[in-house]
């Protein structure tokens, strides 16, 4: 929230859409906190939230179509792992949290 608050006036001015995703946390609660923060700043933005990061069905469909899902760190394909996937998570890397050096 510390990196988000200062940007609120510009977000409203530019008409930027606000969507939150808390991963395995309570996404609805985060959306409510963001909405309260917006109101507390005297702004009027709508907030959407993304719920349900499990994308296993999509991964399985793509595997069925021949997608390899190559491991970019170690090489090899998902099929080489030797296990049946039981979950697949959609991950967003925030520019606030990660930096390439």
N, C-alpha and C positions, 0 to 999 in steps of 0.2 A: 504494500500500500504506500510505502514511503516514496517509491519511484513513480507511482501512479498519480498521487494527489496533485503534484505541481503541474501535471500535464492536462488536468481536467478542463481548464478554460480553453485551451487550444483544441482539445478534442471536440468540445462543443462548437467552437468557432469554425472548425474545418468540416464539421458534420461527419466525423469519424464514428463508425459503428463500434459499440462496446460489447464484447462477448468474453465471458470468463470460463475457465476450465481449471478445476482444482484437482484433477486427476483422481486419486483414490480418496480424497477428502470430501467434505460436504460441499458440493458445488453450489447447491441452492443457497446455503448459508453464506457462501462467499459472494454470490450475486446480490443477496440482500444487504450485506455489508457495503459492497460497492455502491449500490443504489442509495443507501443512507448517506454515504460519504458525498455522493453527488448532490443530494438534497441539502446536506449541511453546508455545502459550498454555494448554495443558491443557484444551482444549475438545473437544467431539465434534460437529462439524457435517459434514454431507455437502455436497459441492461438485459442481455440474453445470456444464458448459460448453456454449456455443453455438458451433457450427462451421458455416461456410458462409454468408456474408452475401449471396451473389449471389441476388437475388430477381427476375432478369430474366423468368423464366417467369411469375411473378405479375403483373408489370407488363404483359407482352404479353397475358395473359388479360384484364386490366382494360381495356387499350386496345381489345381486340376487343369488349368490352361497352359501349364508348362513354365510358370514363373520359377526362377531358381532361388530367389532370395539369398544372394551371395553375401557371405559375411565379409564386410568391408575391413574388418580388423585382422582377421586370421585366414581369410580365403575359405574356399569350400562353400557348399550349398546347404540349405536347411535340411535337405534329405540326408546329407552326410552326418547330421547330428546324432542320428540313431534313436531318437525319441519321437513320439507322437506329440505335436503341440497341443496343449490343453488350454492355453490362453495366449492372446496377442493384444498388446496394448499400443494405442496410438500415443506417441510422445511428441511434445512440442518443446523445443529447446529455446528458452527465452534469451534474447540478446542481453538482458540485464544480468543473467546468471552465468552465461558462458561467453568466453572470448577466445578466439584463436590467436595463438602467439606465433 
